[in-house]
Amino acid sequence: MAAFDIGKLDDVIHGRVRLGIMAYLADAEAADFTELKALLEVTQGNLSVHLRKLEEVGYISIDKSFVDRKPLTRVRMTPAGRKAFAAYLEAIAKLVGDG
Amino acid sequence: MAAFDIGKLDDVIHGRVRLGIMAYLADAEAADFTELKALLEVTQGNLSVHLRKLEEVGYISIDKSFVDRKPLTRVRMTPAGRKAFAAYLEAIAKLVGDG
């Protein structure tokens, strides 16, 4: 059995767009919706779907507020999200190490 | 823009089961169907779908033969597959390096 085990890959994180979101939030303390949308080159609808999925499992928190009467959506990784992402990196690092 | 770029992740390889197939074939010269099915803990139908997808893009070759009148399906990574997998590992390594 190769050291790399797909069973250890968290499907919620492994999805390409969600992986991009988590990787960005791992570095940046927080990010806003438009920033993520531009960075990941995804549509508004697509990004919302993936953010909701990450929020549902508690990996991110989404804060909606108004700045100069304009809506602002800020996204942050939760402690549970950081823990899950660290475990994901460990599982995927086995693949890179094997490569 | 974080060094990690989801645009560089080859979707054909990034799918969890296909990633498991490619990671295993990167180490093992070849693998047979039942070996992969047991290792990846997937159904016959599911494995067939993913093998066909990798074959369609030319990343693997599938050789069907009979041994003692029993069908044997052998799977091998092609040179194109090895090249694509190396590029995939490079893209994902940026994530692990970033983490």
N, CA and C atoms of all chains as a GROMACS GRO file, in nm:
protein
  594
    1MET      N    1   0.089  -0.117   0.000
    1MET     CA    2   0.000   0.000   0.000
    1MET      C    3   0.093   0.123   0.000
    2ALA      N    4   0.090   0.200  -0.107
    2ALA     CA    5   0.174   0.320  -0.111
    2ALA      C    6   0.142   0.406   0.010
    3ALA      N    7   0.239   0.482   0.061
    3ALA     CA    8   0.217   0.567   0.179
    3ALA      C    9   0.102   0.664   0.153
    4PHE      N   10   0.082   0.698   0.025
    4PHE     CA   11  -0.023   0.796  -0.004
    4PHE      C   12  -0.158   0.726  -0.004
    5ASP      N   13  -0.250   0.778   0.075
    5ASP     CA   14  -0.379   0.710   0.092
    5ASP      C   15  -0.493   0.808   0.060
    6ILE      N   16  -0.566   0.782  -0.051
    6ILE     CA   17  -0.672   0.878  -0.091
    6ILE      C   18  -0.780   0.886   0.016
    7GLY      N   19  -0.788   0.782   0.099
    7GLY     CA   20  -0.889   0.783   0.204
    7GLY      C   21  -0.867   0.897   0.302
    8LYS      N   22  -0.742   0.943   0.310
    8LYS     CA   23  -0.710   1.049   0.409
    8LYS      C   24  -0.733   1.188   0.349
    9LEU      N   25  -0.769   1.194   0.220
    9LEU     CA   26  -0.789   1.326   0.158
    9LEU      C   27  -0.929   1.375   0.191
   10ASP      N   28  -0.940   1.485   0.260
   10ASP     CA   29  -1.069   1.544   0.297
   10ASP      C   30  -1.134   1.598   0.171
   11ASP      N   31  -1.242   1.532   0.128
   11ASP     CA   32  -1.309   1.570   0.003
   11ASP      C   33  -1.355   1.715   0.003
   12VAL      N   34  -1.393   1.766   0.119
   12VAL     CA   35  -1.444   1.904   0.123
   12VAL      C   36  -1.331   2.000   0.088
   13ILE      N   37  -1.210   1.967   0.129
   13ILE     CA   38  -1.096   2.055   0.098
   13ILE      C   39  -1.041   2.024  -0.040
   14HIS      N   40  -1.046   1.897  -0.084
   14HIS     CA   41  -0.976   1.856  -0.207
   14HIS      C   42  -1.034   1.916  -0.334
   15GLY      N   43  -1.158   1.953  -0.331
   15GLY     CA   44  -1.217   2.015  -0.450
   15GLY      C   45  -1.133   2.135  -0.493
   16ARG      N   46  -1.104   2.150  -0.621
   16ARG     CA   47  -1.009   2.249  -0.671
   16ARG      C   48  -1.035   2.390  -0.619
   17VAL      N   49  -1.158   2.440  -0.632
   17VAL     CA   50  -1.185   2.579  -0.591
   17VAL      C   51  -1.175   2.592  -0.439
   18ARG      N   52  -1.227   2.490  -0.368
   18ARG     CA   53  -1.222   2.497  -0.221
   18ARG      C   54  -1.078   2.489  -0.172
   19LEU      N   55  -0.997   2.411  -0.246
   19LEU     CA   56  -0.854   2.400  -0.211
   19LEU      C   57  -0.787   2.536  -0.230
   20GLY      N   58  -0.825   2.606  -0.338
   20GLY     CA   59  -0.770   2.740  -0.362
   20GLY      C   60  -0.810   2.836  -0.251
   21ILE      N   61  -0.937   2.826  -0.206
   21ILE     CA   62  -0.985   2.914  -0.098
   21ILE      C   63  -0.905   2.886   0.030
   22MET      N   64  -0.893   2.758   0.066
   22MET     CA   65  -0.825   2.724   0.192
   22MET      C   66  -0.677   2.760   0.185
   23ALA      N   67  -0.614   2.737   0.072
   23ALA     CA   68  -0.471   2.769   0.059
   23ALA      C   69  -0.449   2.919   0.076
   24TYR      N   70  -0.541   2.998   0.018
   24TYR     CA   71  -0.527   3.144   0.030
   24TYR      C   72  -0.550   3.190   0.173
   25LEU      N   73  -0.654   3.134   0.236
   25LEU     CA   74  -0.687   3.175   0.373
   25LEU      C   75  -0.583   3.126   0.473
   26ALA      N   76  -0.508   3.022   0.436
   26ALA     CA   77  -0.403   2.972   0.527
   26ALA      C   78  -0.294   3.079   0.541
   27ASP      N   79  -0.276   3.155   0.434
   27ASP     CA   80  -0.173   3.262   0.438
   27ASP      C   81  -0.233   3.392   0.485
   28ALA      N   82  -0.341   3.432   0.418
   28ALA     CA   83  -0.401   3.562   0.449
   28ALA      C   84  -0.494   3.544   0.568
   29GLU      N   85  -0.488   3.630   0.668
   29GLU     CA   86  -0.573   3.620   0.787
   29GLU      C   87  -0.720   3.611   0.745
   30ALA      N   88  -0.757   3.697   0.649
   30ALA     CA   89  -0.897   3.697   0.601
   30ALA      C   90  -0.895   3.742   0.455
   31ALA      N   91  -1.006   3.719   0.386
   31ALA     CA   92  -1.013   3.764   0.246
   31ALA      C   93  -1.156   3.805   0.218
   32ASP      N   94  -1.172   3.904   0.126
   32ASP     CA   95  -1.312   3.934   0.097
   32ASP      C   96  -1.354   3.869  -0.035
   33PHE      N   97  -1.483   3.865  -0.054
   33PHE     CA   98  -1.545   3.787  -0.163
   33PHE      C   99  -1.485   3.825  -0.298
   34THR      N  100  -1.476   3.953  -0.326
   34THR     CA  101  -1.429   3.998  -0.458
   34THR      C  102  -1.283   3.959  -0.480
   35GLU      N  103  -1.207   3.968  -0.371
   35GLU     CA  104  -1.064   3.929  -0.376
   35GLU      C  105  -1.052   3.781  -0.417
   36LEU      N  106  -1.127   3.696  -0.348
   36LEU     CA  107  -1.123   3.552  -0.378
   36LEU      C  108  -1.172   3.524  -0.520
   37LYS      N  109  -1.277   3.594  -0.561
   37LYS     CA  110  -1.337   3.572  -0.693
   37LYS      C  111  -1.235   3.602  -0.802
   38ALA      N  112  -1.162   3.713  -0.784
   38ALA     CA  113  -1.061   3.751  -0.885
   38ALA      C  114  -0.944   3.653  -0.883
   39LEU      N  115  -0.900   3.623  -0.763
   39LEU     CA  116  -0.783   3.535  -0.748
   39LEU      C  117  -0.808   3.397  -0.810
   40LEU      N  118  -0.926   3.342  -0.782
   40LEU     CA  119  -0.954   3.203  -0.824
   40LEU      C  120  -1.016   3.197  -0.963
   41GLU      N  121  -1.048   3.316  -1.016
   41GLU     CA  122  -1.107   3.324  -1.150
   41GLU      C  123  -1.232   3.236  -1.161
   42VAL      N  124  -1.324   3.256  -1.069
   42VAL     CA  125  -1.450   3.180  -1.070
   42VAL      C  126  -1.567   3.278  -1.072
   43THR      N  127  -1.684   3.228  -1.108
   43THR     CA  128  -1.802   3.315  -1.109
   43THR      C  129  -1.851   3.337  -0.965
   44GLN      N  130  -1.934   3.441  -0.948
   44GLN     CA  131  -1.990   3.472  -0.816
   44GLN      C  132  -2.067   3.353  -0.762
   45GLY      N  133  -2.150   3.293  -0.849
   45GLY     CA  134  -2.232   3.180  -0.807
   45GLY      C  135  -2.147   3.062  -0.764
   46ASN      N  136  -2.045   3.034  -0.844
   46ASN     CA  137  -1.957   2.920  -0.816
   46ASN      C  138  -1.886   2.938  -0.682
   47LEU      N  139  -1.833   3.060  -0.661
   47LEU     CA  140  -1.762   3.087  -0.535
   47LEU      C  141  -1.857   3.075  -0.416
   48SER      N  142  -1.979   3.125  -0.431
   48SER     CA  143  -2.076   3.118  -0.320
   48SER      C  144  -2.104   2.973  -0.282
   49VAL      N  145  -2.120   2.887  -0.383
   49VAL     CA  146  -2.149   2.745  -0.356
   49VAL      C  147  -2.036   2.683  -0.273
   50HIS      N  148  -1.912   2.712  -0.316
   50HIS     CA  149  -1.797   2.649  -0.246
   50HIS      C  150  -1.776   2.709  -0.107
   51LEU      N  151  -1.798   2.839  -0.092
   51LEU     CA  152  -1.786   2.900   0.041
   51LEU      C  153  -1.891   2.841   0.135
   52ARG      N  154  -2.013   2.821   0.084
   52ARG     CA  155  -2.119   2.765   0.170
   52ARG      C  156  -2.081   2.625   0.216
   53LYS      N  157  -2.021   2.546   0.124
   53LYS     CA  158  -1.984   2.408   0.159
   53LYS      C  159  -1.878   2.409   0.272
   54LEU      N  160  -1.781   2.501   0.262
   54LEU     CA  161  -1.676   2.510   0.364
   54LEU      C  162  -1.734   2.561   0.497
   55GLU      N  163  -1.834   2.650   0.483
   55GLU     CA  164  -1.897   2.706   0.604
   55GLU      C  165  -1.981   2.600   0.675
   56GLU      N  166  -2.050   2.518   0.593
   56GLU     CA  167  -2.138   2.414   0.650
   56GLU      C  168  -2.060   2.317   0.738
   57VAL      N  169  -1.936   2.288   0.700
   57VAL     CA  170  -1.857   2.193   0.781
   57VAL      C  171  -1.774   2.267   0.886
   58GLY      N  172  -1.792   2.398   0.890
   58GLY     CA  173  -1.726   2.474   0.997
   58GLY      C  174  -1.580   2.506   0.971
   59TYR      N  175  -1.536   2.499   0.844
   59TYR     CA  176  -1.394   2.527   0.818
   59TYR      C  177  -1.370   2.677   0.798
   60ILE      N  178  -1.474   2.751   0.761
   60ILE     CA  179  -1.457   2.896   0.747
   60ILE      C  180  -1.574   2.967   0.814
   61SER      N  181  -1.552   3.096   0.846
   61SER     CA  182  -1.664   3.179   0.894
   61SER      C  183  -1.681   3.290   0.791
   62ILE      N  184  -1.805   3.329   0.766
   62ILE     CA  185  -1.835   3.433   0.667
   62ILE      C  186  -1.903   3.548   0.739
   63ASP      N  187  -1.841   3.665   0.728
   63ASP     CA  188  -1.892   3.783   0.801
   63ASP      C  189  -1.943   3.883   0.698
   64LYS      N  190  -2.075   3.917   0.705
   64LYS     CA  191  -2.134   4.011   0.608
   64LYS      C  192  -2.159   4.144   0.678
   65SER      N  193  -2.107   4.251   0.621
   65SER     CA  194  -2.128   4.384   0.682
   65SER      C  195  -2.142   4.485   0.570
   66PHE      N  196  -2.162   4.612   0.606
   66PHE     CA  197  -2.173   4.722   0.508
   66PHE      C  198  -2.062   4.822   0.536
   67VAL      N  199  -1.994   4.861   0.431
   67VAL     CA  200  -1.892   4.967   0.443
   67VAL      C  201  -1.930   5.074   0.341
   68ASP      N  202  -1.952   5.200   0.389
   68ASP     CA  203  -2.003   5.308   0.302
   68ASP      C  204  -2.125   5.257   0.224
   69ARG      N  205  -2.216   5.195   0.296
   69ARG     CA  206  -2.344   5.140   0.245
   69ARG      C  207  -2.323   5.038   0.132
   70LYS      N  208  -2.201   4.986   0.123
   70LYS     CA  209  -2.180   4.880   0.023
   70LYS      C  210  -2.159   4.748   0.098
   71PRO      N  211  -2.219   4.636   0.049
   71PRO     CA  212  -2.205   4.509   0.122
   71PRO      C  213  -2.061   4.458   0.114
   72LEU      N  214  -2.010   4.410   0.226
   72LEU     CA  215  -1.874   4.353   0.229
   72LEU      C  216  -1.884   4.214   0.291
   73THR      N  217  -1.831   4.114   0.223
   73THR     CA  218  -1.831   3.977   0.274
   73THR      C  219  -1.687   3.938   0.304
   74ARG      N  220  -1.660   3.914   0.432
   74ARG     CA  221  -1.523   3.876   0.472
   74ARG      C  222  -1.522   3.729   0.512
   75VAL      N  223  -1.420   3.659   0.467
   75VAL     CA  224  -1.412   3.514   0.492
   75VAL      C  225  -1.286   3.486   0.574
   76ARG      N  226  -1.301   3.402   0.672
   76ARG     CA  227  -1.185   3.367   0.758
   76ARG      C  228  -1.184   3.215   0.779
   77MET      N  229  -1.065   3.158   0.798
   77MET     CA  230  -1.058   3.017   0.832
   77MET      C  231  -1.081   3.004   0.982
   78THR      N  232  -1.157   2.904   1.023
   78THR     CA  233  -1.180   2.880   1.166
   78THR      C  234  -1.068   2.791   1.221
   79PRO      N  235  -1.054   2.784   1.355
   79PRO     CA  236  -0.955   2.690   1.411
   79PRO      C  237  -0.977   2.546   1.360
   80ALA      N  238  -1.102   2.506   1.347
   80ALA     CA  239  -1.131   2.370   1.295
   80ALA      C  240  -1.083   2.359   1.150
   81GLY      N  241  -1.098   2.471   1.076
   81GLY     CA  242  -1.054   2.472   0.937
   81GLY      C  243  -0.902   2.459   0.927
   82ARG      N  244  -0.835   2.530   1.019
   82ARG     CA  245  -0.686   2.524   1.017
   82ARG      C  246  -0.640   2.382   1.046
   83LYS      N  247  -0.709   2.319   1.141
   83LYS     CA  248  -0.671   2.182   1.180
   83LYS      C  249  -0.695   2.085   1.062
   84ALA      N  250  -0.810   2.100   0.997
   84ALA     CA  251  -0.843   2.011   0.885
   84ALA      C  252  -0.747   2.035   0.769
   85PHE      N  253  -0.709   2.160   0.748
   85PHE     CA  254  -0.620   2.192   0.637
   85PHE      C  255  -0.480   2.136   0.664
   86ALA      N  256  -0.437   2.143   0.791
   86ALA     CA  257  -0.306   2.087   0.827
   86ALA      C  258  -0.306   1.936   0.800
   87ALA      N  259  -0.414   1.870   0.835
   87ALA     CA  260  -0.423   1.724   0.813
   87ALA      C  261  -0.425   1.695   0.663
   88TYR      N  262  -0.493   1.781   0.587
   88TYR     CA  263  -0.498   1.764   0.441
   88TYR      C  264  -0.357   1.777   0.381
   89LEU      N  265  -0.286   1.880   0.426
   89LEU     CA  266  -0.150   1.903   0.373
   89LEU      C  267  -0.060   1.782   0.404
   90GLU      N  268  -0.080   1.727   0.522
   90GLU     CA  269   0.000   1.610   0.562
   90GLU      C  270  -0.028   1.491   0.468
   91ALA      N  271  -0.155   1.472   0.438
   91ALA     CA  272  -0.193   1.360   0.350
   91ALA      C  273  -0.140   1.383   0.209
   92ILE      N  274  -0.151   1.506   0.160
   92ILE     CA  275  -0.108   1.533   0.022
   92ILE      C  276   0.045   1.538   0.016
   93ALA      N  277   0.110   1.574   0.127
   93ALA     CA  278   0.257   1.579   0.126
   93ALA      C  279   0.314   1.439   0.104
   94LYS      N  280   0.242   1.336   0.148
   94LYS     CA  281   0.287   1.196   0.127
   94LYS      C  282   0.294   1.168  -0.022
   95LEU      N  283   0.199   1.230  -0.095
   95LEU     CA  284   0.196   1.210  -0.241
   95LEU      C  285   0.319   1.276  -0.304
   96VAL      N  286   0.345   1.399  -0.260
   96VAL     CA  287   0.456   1.475  -0.319
   96VAL      C  288   0.587   1.408  -0.280
   97GLY      N  289   0.591   1.359  -0.158
   97GLY     CA  290   0.712   1.293  -0.109
   97GLY      C  291   0.739   1.166  -0.190
   98ASP      N  292   0.626   1.094  -0.222
   98ASP     CA  293   0.633   0.968  -0.299
   98ASP      C  294   0.676   0.993  -0.442
   99GLY      N  295   0.640   1.113  -0.493
   99GLY     CA  296   0.644   1.145  -0.639
   99GLY      C  297   0.782   1.125  -0.698
  100MET      N  298  -0.078   3.731  -0.544
  100MET     CA  299  -0.130   3.601  -0.584
  100MET      C  300  -0.043   3.496  -0.516
  101ALA      N  301  -0.100   3.413  -0.430
  101ALA     CA  302  -0.020   3.310  -0.361
  101ALA      C  303   0.050   3.224  -0.466
  102ALA      N  304   0.164   3.168  -0.433
  102ALA     CA  305   0.240   3.087  -0.530
  102ALA      C  306   0.155   2.971  -0.578
  103PHE      N  307   0.063   2.924  -0.491
  103PHE     CA  308  -0.019   2.810  -0.530
  103PHE      C  309  -0.130   2.856  -0.623
  104ASP      N  310  -0.139   2.794  -0.740
  104ASP     CA  311  -0.236   2.839  -0.841
  104ASP      C  312  -0.324   2.722  -0.884
  105ILE      N  313  -0.455   2.730  -0.848
  105ILE     CA  314  -0.542   2.615  -0.880
  105ILE      C  315  -0.552   2.597  -1.032
  106GLY      N  316  -0.521   2.702  -1.106
  106GLY     CA  317  -0.528   2.691  -1.252
  106GLY      C  318  -0.430   2.589  -1.306
  107LYS      N  319  -0.324   2.564  -1.227
  107LYS     CA  320  -0.219   2.471  -1.274
  107LYS      C  321  -0.252   2.326  -1.235
  108LEU      N  322  -0.360   2.307  -1.160
  108LEU     CA  323  -0.394   2.169  -1.118
  108LEU      C  324  -0.469   2.099  -1.231
  109ASP      N  325  -0.412   1.993  -1.283
  109ASP     CA  326  -0.476   1.916  -1.390
  109ASP      C  327  -0.598   1.845  -1.332
  110ASP      N  328  -0.717   1.889  -1.375
  110ASP     CA  329  -0.840   1.833  -1.320
  110ASP      C  330  -0.852   1.682  -1.342
  111VAL      N  331  -0.796   1.633  -1.453
  111VAL     CA  332  -0.808   1.489  -1.481
  111VAL      C  333  -0.731   1.411  -1.374
  112ILE      N  334  -0.621   1.466  -1.328
  112ILE     CA  335  -0.541   1.395  -1.226
  112ILE      C  336  -0.595   1.426  -1.087
  113HIS      N  337  -0.648   1.548  -1.065
  113HIS     CA  338  -0.681   1.593  -0.929
  113HIS      C  339  -0.798   1.516  -0.867
  114GLY      N  340  -0.883   1.459  -0.948
  114GLY     CA  341  -0.994   1.380  -0.893
  114GLY      C  342  -0.939   1.273  -0.799
  115ARG      N  343  -0.999   1.257  -0.682
  115ARG     CA  344  -0.943   1.173  -0.577
  115ARG      C  345  -0.905   1.032  -0.624
  116VAL      N  346  -0.997   0.962  -0.689
  116VAL     CA  347  -0.968   0.823  -0.729
  116VAL      C  348  -0.860   0.823  -0.837
  117ARG      N  349  -0.869   0.917  -0.932
  117ARG     CA  350  -0.768   0.921  -1.039
  117ARG      C  351  -0.632   0.956  -0.982
  118LEU      N  352  -0.631   1.042  -0.880
  118LEU     CA  353  -0.505   1.078  -0.814
  118LEU      C  354  -0.444   0.953  -0.748
  119GLY      N  355  -0.530   0.873  -0.688
  119GLY     CA  356  -0.482   0.749  -0.626
  119GLY      C  357  -0.425   0.653  -0.730
  120ILE      N  358  -0.492   0.644  -0.845
  120ILE     CA  359  -0.444   0.557  -0.953
  120ILE      C  360  -0.306   0.606  -1.001
  121MET      N  361  -0.295   0.736  -1.028
  121MET     CA  362  -0.168   0.789  -1.081
  121MET      C  363  -0.055   0.777  -0.978
  122ALA      N  364  -0.087   0.804  -0.852
  122ALA     CA  365   0.017   0.796  -0.747
  122ALA      C  366   0.068   0.652  -0.738
  123TYR      N  367  -0.024   0.555  -0.748
  123TYR     CA  368   0.017   0.414  -0.737
  123TYR      C  369   0.100   0.374  -0.859
  124LEU      N  370   0.055   0.416  -0.977
  124LEU     CA  371   0.127   0.378  -1.100
  124LEU      C  372   0.261   0.450  -1.111
  125ALA      N  373   0.275   0.565  -1.041
  125ALA     CA  374   0.404   0.636  -1.044
  125ALA      C  375   0.511   0.550  -0.979
  126ASP      N  376   0.468   0.471  -0.880
  126ASP     CA  377   0.565   0.384  -0.810
  126ASP      C  378   0.572   0.247  -0.878
  127ALA      N  379   0.457   0.186  -0.893
  127ALA     CA  380   0.453   0.050  -0.949
  127ALA      C  381   0.458   0.061  -1.102
  128GLU      N  382   0.540  -0.018  -1.166
  128GLU     CA  383   0.553  -0.017  -1.313
  128GLU      C  384   0.415  -0.032  -1.378
  129ALA      N  385   0.338  -0.128  -1.324
  129ALA     CA  386   0.203  -0.154  -1.377
  129ALA      C  387   0.119  -0.207  -1.262
  130ALA      N  388  -0.012  -0.209  -1.284
  130ALA     CA  389  -0.100  -0.263  -1.180
  130ALA      C  390  -0.217  -0.329  -1.248
  131ASP      N  391  -0.272  -0.433  -1.183
  131ASP     CA  392  -0.391  -0.489  -1.249
  131ASP      C  393  -0.517  -0.440  -1.180
  132PHE      N  394  -0.628  -0.459  -1.249
  132PHE     CA  395  -0.757  -0.400  -1.211
  132PHE      C  396  -0.794  -0.435  -1.067
  133THR      N  397  -0.783  -0.563  -1.033
  133THR     CA  398  -0.828  -0.605  -0.900
  133THR      C  399  -0.738  -0.545  -0.791
  134GLU      N  400  -0.610  -0.532  -0.823
  134GLU     CA  401  -0.514  -0.472  -0.729
  134GLU      C  402  -0.556  -0.326  -0.701
  135LEU      N  403  -0.582  -0.250  -0.806
  135LEU     CA  404  -0.622  -0.110  -0.791
  135LEU      C  405  -0.755  -0.100  -0.717
  136LYS      N  406  -0.849  -0.189  -0.750
  136LYS     CA  407  -0.982  -0.185  -0.689
  136LYS      C  408  -0.973  -0.203  -0.537
  137ALA      N  409  -0.887  -0.300  -0.498
  137ALA     CA  410  -0.872  -0.328  -0.354
  137ALA      C  411  -0.799  -0.212  -0.285
  138LEU      N  412  -0.695  -0.165  -0.349
  138LEU     CA  413  -0.612  -0.060  -0.289
  138LEU      C  414  -0.693   0.068  -0.268
  139LEU      N  415  -0.771   0.104  -0.369
  139LEU     CA  416  -0.842   0.233  -0.365
  139LEU      C  417  -0.980   0.220  -0.300
  140GLU      N  418  -1.019   0.095  -0.271
  140GLU     CA  419  -1.148   0.070  -0.207
  140GLU      C  420  -1.263   0.136  -0.286
  141VAL      N  421  -1.267   0.105  -0.415
  141VAL     CA  422  -1.374   0.159  -0.500
  141VAL      C  423  -1.446   0.043  -0.569
  142THR      N  424  -1.565   0.072  -0.621
  142THR     CA  425  -1.638  -0.034  -0.691
  142THR      C  426  -1.578  -0.055  -0.830
  143GLN      N  427  -1.611  -0.168  -0.890
  143GLN     CA  428  -1.562  -0.201  -1.025
  143GLN      C  429  -1.605  -0.093  -1.125
  144GLY      N  430  -1.733  -0.054  -1.114
  144GLY     CA  431  -1.786   0.046  -1.209
  144GLY      C  432  -1.714   0.179  -1.193
  145ASN      N  433  -1.694   0.220  -1.066
  145ASN     CA  434  -1.630   0.348  -1.038
  145ASN      C  435  -1.486   0.348  -1.092
  146LEU      N  436  -1.413   0.239  -1.066
  146LEU     CA  437  -1.275   0.232  -1.114
  146LEU      C  438  -1.271   0.234  -1.267
  147SER      N  439  -1.362   0.165  -1.332
  147SER     CA  440  -1.365   0.162  -1.480
  147SER      C  441  -1.385   0.303  -1.536
  148VAL      N  442  -1.476   0.380  -1.474
  148VAL     CA  443  -1.503   0.516  -1.522
  148VAL      C  444  -1.375   0.600  -1.514
  149HIS      N  445  -1.305   0.590  -1.401
  149HIS     CA  446  -1.185   0.674  -1.383
  149HIS      C  447  -1.069   0.627  -1.472
  150LEU      N  448  -1.055   0.497  -1.489
  150LEU     CA  449  -0.950   0.446  -1.579
  150LEU      C  450  -0.976   0.495  -1.721
  151ARG      N  451  -1.104   0.490  -1.763
  151ARG     CA  452  -1.137   0.533  -1.900
  151ARG      C  453  -1.102   0.681  -1.919
  152LYS      N  454  -1.129   0.762  -1.816
  152LYS     CA  455  -1.102   0.906  -1.826
  152LYS      C  456  -0.951   0.930  -1.844
  153LEU      N  457  -0.869   0.855  -1.768
  153LEU     CA  458  -0.723   0.869  -1.777
  153LEU      C  459  -0.672   0.816  -1.911
  154GLU      N  460  -0.740   0.711  -1.960
  154GLU     CA  461  -0.699   0.653  -2.089
  154GLU      C  462  -0.734   0.750  -2.202
  155GLU      N  463  -0.853   0.813  -2.193
  155GLU     CA  464  -0.898   0.906  -2.298
  155GLU      C  465  -0.799   1.021  -2.319
  156VAL      N  466  -0.735   1.068  -2.213
  156VAL     CA  467  -0.639   1.179  -2.229
  156VAL      C  468  -0.497   1.125  -2.250
  157GLY      N  469  -0.487   0.993  -2.257
  157GLY     CA  470  -0.356   0.936  -2.291
  157GLY      C  471  -0.258   0.926  -2.175
  158TYR      N  472  -0.310   0.935  -2.050
  158TYR     CA  473  -0.216   0.928  -1.936
  158TYR      C  474  -0.186   0.783  -1.896
  159ILE      N  475  -0.275   0.691  -1.932
  159ILE     CA  476  -0.249   0.550  -1.900
  159ILE      C  477  -0.280   0.463  -2.022
  160SER      N  478  -0.222   0.343  -2.025
  160SER     CA  479  -0.260   0.245  -2.128
  160SER      C  480  -0.321   0.125  -2.055
  161ILE      N  481  -0.423   0.066  -2.114
  161ILE     CA  482  -0.492  -0.048  -2.053
  161ILE      C  483  -0.476  -0.168  -2.146
  162ASP      N  484  -0.417  -0.273  -2.088
  162ASP     CA  485  -0.390  -0.392  -2.169
  162ASP      C  486  -0.480  -0.506  -2.118
  163LYS      N  487  -0.565  -0.561  -2.210
  163LYS     CA  488  -0.658  -0.668  -2.168
  163LYS      C  489  -0.610  -0.801  -2.227
  164SER      N  490  -0.591  -0.900  -2.144
  164SER     CA  491  -0.544  -1.030  -2.194
  164SER      C  492  -0.612  -1.140  -2.112
  165PHE      N  493  -0.580  -1.268  -2.147
  165PHE     CA  494  -0.635  -1.381  -2.071
  165PHE      C  495  -0.519  -1.462  -2.012
  166VAL      N  496  -0.529  -1.494  -1.886
  166VAL     CA  497  -0.429  -1.582  -1.824
  166VAL      C  498  -0.506  -1.699  -1.764
  167ASP      N  499  -0.468  -1.823  -1.809
  167ASP     CA  500  -0.545  -1.943  -1.768
  167ASP      C  501  -0.694  -1.918  -1.792
  168ARG      N  502  -0.724  -1.867  -1.909
  168ARG     CA  503  -0.862  -1.840  -1.955
  168ARG      C  504  -0.936  -1.742  -1.864
  169LYS      N  505  -0.861  -1.672  -1.780
  169LYS     CA  506  -0.928  -1.570  -1.697
  169LYS      C  507  -0.886  -1.433  -1.749
  170PRO      N  508  -0.981  -1.334  -1.759
  170PRO     CA  509  -0.944  -1.202  -1.812
  170PRO      C  510  -0.851  -1.129  -1.716
  171LEU      N  511  -0.748  -1.065  -1.771
  171LEU     CA  512  -0.654  -0.986  -1.689
  171LEU      C  513  -0.644  -0.847  -1.751
  172THR      N  514  -0.666  -0.745  -1.671
  172THR     CA  515  -0.655  -0.606  -1.719
  172THR      C  516  -0.536  -0.542  -1.652
  173ARG      N  517  -0.435  -0.506  -1.730
  173ARG     CA  518  -0.314  -0.444  -1.675
  173ARG      C  519  -0.312  -0.297  -1.713
  174VAL      N  520  -0.276  -0.213  -1.618
  174VAL     CA  521  -0.278  -0.068  -1.639
  174VAL      C  522  -0.136  -0.014  -1.620
  175ARG      N  523  -0.096   0.071  -1.710
  175ARG     CA  524   0.039   0.130  -1.703
  175ARG      C  525   0.028   0.280  -1.729
  176MET      N  526   0.120   0.360  -1.668
  176MET     CA  527   0.124   0.502  -1.698
  176MET      C  528   0.201   0.519  -1.829
  177THR      N  529   0.157   0.608  -1.914
  177THR     CA  530   0.228   0.635  -2.040
  177THR      C  531   0.332   0.744  -2.014
  178PRO      N  532   0.426   0.764  -2.106
  178PRO     CA  533   0.521   0.877  -2.090
  178PRO      C  534   0.448   1.010  -2.074
  179ALA      N  535   0.341   1.029  -2.147
  179ALA     CA  536   0.263   1.154  -2.137
  179ALA      C  537   0.203   1.164  -1.997
  180GLY      N  538   0.162   1.048  -1.944
  180GLY     CA  539   0.104   1.046  -1.808
  180GLY      C  540   0.209   1.083  -1.706
  181ARG      N  541   0.329   1.029  -1.725
  181ARG     CA  542   0.438   1.060  -1.628
  181ARG      C  543   0.468   1.209  -1.630
  182LYS      N  544   0.469   1.268  -1.750
  182LYS     CA  545   0.498   1.410  -1.763
  182LYS      C  546   0.388   1.494  -1.695
  183ALA      N  547   0.264   1.456  -1.720
  183ALA     CA  548   0.151   1.531  -1.661
  183ALA      C  549   0.151   1.516  -1.509
  184PHE      N  550   0.187   1.396  -1.462
  184PHE     CA  551   0.186   1.374  -1.317
  184PHE      C  552   0.298   1.453  -1.251
  185ALA      N  553   0.414   1.462  -1.318
  185ALA     CA  554   0.526   1.540  -1.263
  185ALA      C  555   0.483   1.687  -1.252
  186ALA      N  556   0.413   1.737  -1.355
  186ALA     CA  557   0.369   1.878  -1.352
  186ALA      C  558   0.265   1.896  -1.241
  187TYR      N  559   0.179   1.796  -1.222
  187TYR     CA  560   0.077   1.804  -1.116
  187TYR      C  561   0.146   1.810  -0.979
  188LEU      N  562   0.246   1.725  -0.961
  188LEU     CA  563   0.315   1.722  -0.831
  188LEU      C  564   0.382   1.856  -0.804
  189GLU      N  565   0.436   1.915  -0.910
  189GLU     CA  566   0.501   2.046  -0.894
  189GLU      C  567   0.400   2.152  -0.849
  190ALA      N  568   0.282   2.147  -0.910
  190ALA     CA  569   0.179   2.246  -0.876
  190ALA      C  570   0.131   2.224  -0.732
  191ILE      N  571   0.110   2.099  -0.694
  191ILE     CA  572   0.056   2.071  -0.560
  191ILE      C  573   0.167   2.090  -0.455
  192ALA      N  574   0.292   2.073  -0.496
  192ALA     CA  575   0.402   2.091  -0.399
  192ALA      C  576   0.407   2.237  -0.354
  193LYS      N  577   0.366   2.329  -0.442
  193LYS     CA  578   0.363   2.472  -0.405
  193LYS      C  579   0.267   2.492  -0.288
  194LEU      N  580   0.160   2.414  -0.290
  194LEU     CA  581   0.059   2.424  -0.183
  194LEU      C  582   0.121   2.375  -0.053
  195VAL      N  583   0.188   2.261  -0.060
  195VAL     CA  584   0.244   2.201   0.061
  195VAL      C  585   0.358   2.290   0.112
  196GLY      N  586   0.430   2.347   0.018
  196GLY     CA  587   0.542   2.434   0.056
  196GLY      C  588   0.488   2.560   0.124
  197ASP      N  589   0.371   2.609   0.071
  197ASP     CA  590   0.306   2.730   0.122
  197ASP      C  591   0.250   2.709   0.260
  198GLY      N  592   0.202   2.581   0.285
  198GLY     CA  593   0.116   2.546   0.402
  198GLY      C  594   0.184   2.579   0.535
   0.00000   0.00000   0.00000
